[in-house]
Amino acid sequence: MTLLSKAQCQALRGIAIIGIFMHNYLHWLSPMVKENEYQFFQSNADRMLSELTSPTEDILYHLFSFFGHYGVPVFLFLSGYGLVKKYEAPQEPALEGMGSRVVAGRFLWKHYMKLFPMMLLGFVIFAMVDWMTPGHHQWSWQAIIAQLTMTINILPTPDRIIWPGPYWFFGLMMQLYLVYILVLHKRHWGWTVGLMVVCTMAQALCYADPEDETLNRLRYNCIGGMLPFGMGLLMARYEGRMSRRNNAWHLMALVLSIALTIVCSLNFWTWLLVPVLITVVHVTLVRLLPNVALRPLVWMGGLAAAIFVAHPVTRKIFIPISRHGDILDGLMLYIVATIVVSMMYRYAIEKLKEK
């Protein structure tokens, strides 16, 4: 028995991308509560608690701004889950019979070439739009090369040089592919758990100054993404035990994980575990949703990759409207434009692949 069907995996992508592209718009607006994604700012957590206890009409905006970036751990979970399903099935011989360096090289090149066309087209379009609109980024040739080679994450102050911001995810995925093929592929579960623990402890060692650049760099790289990625690997390998749970169990897990996500987001030590909790929220939710509710999320999941690449372009165009006070007007134009542009973008990528 499988934990997640193909439709449920696609629905997970749909939910995750909604959170990401809403967050990446709203958190740029000054009134919104800022997130704790790469560093932990107690002031952000305290303000989110204040908004939750005394909600205003902007509460939904604040929730997307503060929590929306957790769509990234969901994608990492799905990546780990998908790698096991694809490369660790008993009948799968694709990675056997060659030296590890050859296997790793071919594996990484294959996945790099899957990501590169999608990223390149989006990068070029964004660069042109960015240059033609106010507040354009100051590009450097080193950052451009690092982005195109998906190595920009390892450079100093990544949050200041990665532009458009969401594209750091491509470099993160290449790092996790490397870790998987060299360390975790078909290995005992202890290797995965051990790496998850070590990476979490590395972040915990930044407790003295969780606003420091050290934690920022760790979380821009595979150390910061290992927890949900490893969770995906483990759940795919032992999904039979989880898939036998009934709906009552999933409902209880959903309610408890939502509550714990909110509470644990308010303290540095527990904040480190939130990616696990948010993944449980998403997995139990799609397990509980009826098919009629899954369908629009499945459709959105099919657009997820295109939305991820396209939304920085539409954000750059429409966010001035919201910054000038018309938050909802700008947001609605951004949502509609992002979906339409993403459909066109997906069509263009599919045509390129056919040639």
N, C-alpha and C positions, 0 to 999 in steps of 0.2 A: 504494500500500500504506500502511496505517496502522500507526503505532507501537503504539497501544493500542486494543483493541476496547472496546466499551461495557461488557462484563463485566469486563474488566481494569481499566478506570477505576473501576468500582464496587468491585472488590476492593481497589484502592488506597485508596479512601475507608474501606473496612472496616478495613484494617490501621492507617491513620492515626488513626481514631477510637478504636481499642483502645488505642493508645499514649497518646492525649490523656486519655481518661477514667481510665485506670489511673494515669498520672502525676499528674493533678489530685487524686487521692486520696492516693497514697503520699507525695508530696513534702511533705504537711502533717504527716507523722509524724516526730517528732524523731529517731529512730534512722537515718533514711534519708539517703543522700547527696543533697544538694541540687543542683539543675540550674544550668547557666549559660545562661539563656535570654535575658535582656535585658542582663545585665552579665556580665563574666568574672571569676570569683573563682578564683584559683589554688588556694586551699585546697580548693575543691570538686573541681577536676580531680585534685589530688593524692590526695584521699581515694578518688575513683573508681578511680584506678590501683591504690591499695592493696587495694581490694575485689576488683579483677580478678586481681591477682597472688596474693592470699590469700583466696579466696572462702569465704564461710560459707553457711549454709542460707538466708540472706536475700538472696543475690546477685540473684535474679530481681526482688525488690522494688527493690533498688538500681538495677538496670538500667532499670526503668520510671521510677523517680523521676528519674534523671539524663538519660536519653535520650528518654523518652516524649513530651516536648513537641515533638520534631521531627516529630510528625504535622502540626503547623501548616504548615511549609514544604511538605509533601506536598500539603496542601489548596491552598496558594497556587500550586504547580505545576499542579495540576489546573484551577484557575481560569483561569490563563493559557492552558493547553492548550485548555480548553473555549471560551474567548472567540474564539480563532482559528478553531476548527472551526465555530463558530456564525456569526460575523460577517465572516469573511474568505474564505469559500468563493466561487468565481468567480460562482456564480449568486445570491449574497446581495446584494440591493439595499437592504436595510432601513436602512442608515445613510448612503445617498447622496442627493444632490439637495436638501439643506437646509443652511442656515447652520450653522457649527460650534457656536455657542452654543445654538441650538435643538436640534441633534442631541445635544449633551452633556447638556442639561437633561432631555430626554425619556429618554435612555439611563440617566442616574443615577436619575431618578424611578422608572423601571421596575424597576431593580434594588433600589432602596431599598424599594419596596413588596413585593418578593419576600421581603426579609429581615425587614421590620418586623413582620408578624403573628406570625411564628415567634418573634422576639425578645420582643415585647410579652407574649405569653401566658406565656412562661418567666420573664420579669422579674417579672411580677405574682405568680405562684405562688411564686417564690423569695423575694420580699420578705415575703410572709405567713409562709412557713416560717421564714425568717431571724428575723423579729421574735418568733416563738413559741418559738424554741430559744435555749439559752444562747449568749452571746458574739455577740449580734447587732450588725450594722454600724451605725455612726452615719451615717445618710443626710443629704444636703444637697439642697436643691431644685435648686441649680445642677448637681450631678452627675446627678440624675435626668433633668433636661432634656437634658443633654449625652449621656447614655446613650441616651435615646429618639430623639435626632436623630443618633446615631452619630458624634458629634464629640468624645467624651470623651477620645479618645487624645491630642489636642493640648493638653490641660490639663496644668499642672505636676503632678509626682509621680503619674503615672497609676496606678502600682501600688498606691497608697494610697486611691484614690477609685473605681476601677473595681470594682464589686461587683454581681453575682458576677464574679469575675476573668476567666473565659474569654470574657465578652461583649465584651472589647476587640477581638476578631476582627471583629465587625461593622463597627466604625469603620475598621479596617484595610482591609477589603474595599471600602468606599466610596471610600477614598483611591485604591486601586489601580484601581478602575473609572474614576475621574476621570483618572488618569494615562494609562490605556489609551485612552480616547476622545479626549482632547485631544492626546496626544503620540505614541502608539505604533500606533494603528489603521492597518493597511495601510501602515505606513512601512517604509523600508529597514531591514534587520537592524542596521545600524550605530547607529540610534537606540536600540534595545533594549540592545545591548551597551554602548554609551556610558553609558546610564543605570545599568546594572548596575555598571559600573566606578566611576562617580562615587559611587553610594550606598555601595558597599563601602569606598571610600577615605574617605568621611565618617566611617564607623565606625572605620576604622583610625587616624584622627587622634586618637582617644581613647586611644591606646596608653599615654600617660603615667599615666592613672588609669582603667583599664577597669572599676572598681567605682563610677565616678562617675555622677551623675544624668544627665549629658549623653548618654552611651551608652544609658542606660535609656530616655530619651525617643525617641532615634533609632530604637531597635528596637521600640518600641511603635507606631511609625508606618510609613508606606510605605517609608521609607529602609531600614528593617530587613528588609522583606519583598520588596524588589525583585529580589534575586538568584534565589530559586526561582520567582517569578512570571515574570520575564523568561525563565528557562530553559524554562518551560512554553510561552510564546509561540514561542520559537525552535524547540523540538522539534516543535511542531505544524506549523510552516511548512516544516520540512526533515525531516519524519519518514520520508520515503521512503528516505533513506540509512540511517537507523538500523534500520528495519524489516527490512532485508535481512540483518542480522546473524544468525548461526546460534546454536544453544543453547550451543555450546562457548564462543563469544565472550561471551555473556551470563553464563555461569557464572564465567568468569574475571573479568569486570567486577564481579559480585556479591561474590566473595571479596575482591578487591582493594579495593572501595569500603567493605566492612565493616571491613577492617583499617585503612584510611586514616581512616575515621570515628572509630575509637577513638583512634588516634595523634594526629590533628589536633585532637581535643577537649581535649588536654592543654596546648595553647599558645595564647596569645591570637591571634597572627597567623594561624595555620592554622585556629583555631576559626571565624574569619569565613567560611571556605569550607565548613564542615560541612553547611550546608543543601543545597549542590549534591551532596555525596557521599551524604547520606542519601536524597536523591531518586533517585540512581542505584541505591542499594540497593533501594529499593521498586520501581522500574520494572523492573529486571532480575529481581527476585524474582517478580513477577506474570507476567512473560514466560516464566518457567521452570516455574511451577506447573502441574500437570495440572488438567483441568477439575473433577475430583472434589474437589481441594483448594481450588479457587477458589469453589465453590458457597457454603460457609458464610461466606466473606469477602464475596462478593457480597451475600448476605442482610444481613450486618452493615453493608455500605456503604449499603444501602437505608434503614437506620435511622440513618445517621450524623448527619444534621441534627438529628433528634429527640434523639439521645443527647447531642449537643453542648449543646443547650439544657436538657435535663432533668437531666444529671448533677450540676450544682451543688446542686440541690434534694436529691437522694438522698444526696450526700456530706455535706451539713450534718446530716442526720438520723442517719446511721450511723457517721460518723467517730469519735464519742466512744467507741464500742465498741473500736476499734483503739487509740485513745489510752490506754485503760485497760489495755492489754496483750494483748488478744485480736485481734492484727492480722489473722489469716486469717479469723476469724469475722466481723469487721466488713467485711472486704473482700468476702467471698462474698455477704453480705447486700446490700452496695452494688452488686455486679455484677448479681445477679438482679433487684433492685428497679429498677435503672437500665434494664435491658432491657425489663422489663414496663411501667414508666412511659413509656418511649420509644415503645413500640408503641401505648399508649393516646394519647399525645400526638400521634403521627403521624396516628392516626385522627381525632382532634379537629380538627387543622389541615386535613386533607382535607375534612372535612365543612364547615368554615368556608369553604373555597374554592368549594365547590359552591353556596353560598347567594349 
